[in-house]
Amino acid sequence: MEFIMDNLGAVLGILFSIIYFYQLVYILVGLFQKPVEFQAGTNHRYGVLISARNEENVIANLIESIQSQKYPRELVDIFVVADNCTDATAEAARRAGAIVYERFDQSLVGKGYALNYLLHQIDREYILDTYEGFFVFDADNLLDENFIAEMNKVFDSGYDILTGYRNSKNIGDNWISSGYGLWFLREARFVNQARMQLGTSCHVSGTGFLVRTTVLKENGGWKHHLLTEDIEFTVDQVIHGACIGYCKNAILYDEQPTTFAASWRQRIRWSKGFYQVFFHYGKQLLAGIFKPGGFACYDMFILLFPGIAMSLGGAAGAVLSLGLMLLDQGVGMWLLHSISQMLLITCIDTYVGFFALGALTTAAEWKQIHCSTRKKILYLFTFPIFMASYVPISIVAMFSKVTWKPIPHTVVKKVADIQRI
């Protein structure tokens, strides 16, 4: 027993190093390999899908940023579904120039259901084939003026699904918004950009993505309704052989929560959604690893694999040590000491690791982080704490019933306001 406990940390370290080694390769590629640049031969026609629930404060600015694109305006139509709204979202979107539908359905709640409703309304009144692809945005988003033109370049090269560069409207508000912002920037530079360079599939992250119309028609609309419909969509497409692309020059600004209560609600839904996708698609991903293009399935499996297993393992160890204490106080106290020591070392290593990852991301994306130098440095120290808060969130999510709840958006800015900082 003593030998096992003394060497357990080393064994686990080696195991996780092997499993996650490819992520180090991603970081090196993201740092040193120059991304491929694309050119478009054709300007394609697009529809924009926006699902909005009580977003009257922010939706007009999103629509304005779409209408201000450096892309032929006649090739872009904006569709909004005001989903179970109790405010003036629909009126605000119409005044801003969008085509608006209102949906009231308390039995089928969630973004996936709203998107499916909107797609069927468009097909009934405009026909989906009018558009070659559809963008999906959240109402709180803002687009850089070149977003659609840059996405069009990569879309024209043949990708059926694309995701953009997810930045933040309010990264400098506090340690919570900065925690989100740094993680999304890390995801853009050191995950999706690297995947794109290596020719494997990227993943869709919430908002700011483009889907070819043929994909939506094959799916019969939007068929993904788990709590994280974006990850479910990604995994389903990867299992069926799709390679999702990434456009580093298509910059989107997303609002992040600033209170821990709102962040808790959002991330507990994300965690529960990851579990749902893992248990629903995990076997198919495992099977896909051994087929042509199987690395993408392996990558998505690792993305989903519940990290909570480590927490449950720690809980099991605590229960075991307590049981041994009751039987043999000497053995129990030694085991408890060994587990506590291993957890302490793990906590220190985790803090240092996330600090280093945050520092690397900040240095690489310095010009894209729109806040003061003081805040950029200060929030490096709180980034590991933000990430560590996922542990209790993941535990609660595993054992709780979680439903979709809207996150209020109150940051009213335009792109120029963000870029001015």
Summary of the structure (lengths in Angstrom):
residues: 421
radius of gyration: 22.6
end to end distance: 57.3
largest distance: 78.0
contacts: 1363
relative contact order: 0.13
helix: 60%
strand: 12%
